[in-house]
Amino acid sequence: MIGFDPEAIRELLSIPDQYVPALMITIGKEDISSQRVRGYRKPVGEFVSYNQFTVK
């Protein structure tokens, strides 16, 4: 996603100063009305954190 304010994002997500927000990716909600069989899907909790900044 382009056109975002990195400093505002840094403050909103409490990102430490040594990191630079350079890219944003939007994640939508699943449409459960038309589910289809899929292969393995990595659980969202493994790569998304909410209301915090974590360093792994």
QUITA-V967141 format. One line per field, one symbol per residue. phi: phi as a letter, one per 20 degrees, with the letter a starting at -180 (. if undefined). A space follows every 10 residues. Layout:
phi: ???
//
This chain:
phi: .dndegfffg ffelegffdd fdbcceceef eefcfcfcff cffgffcccd ladcdd
//
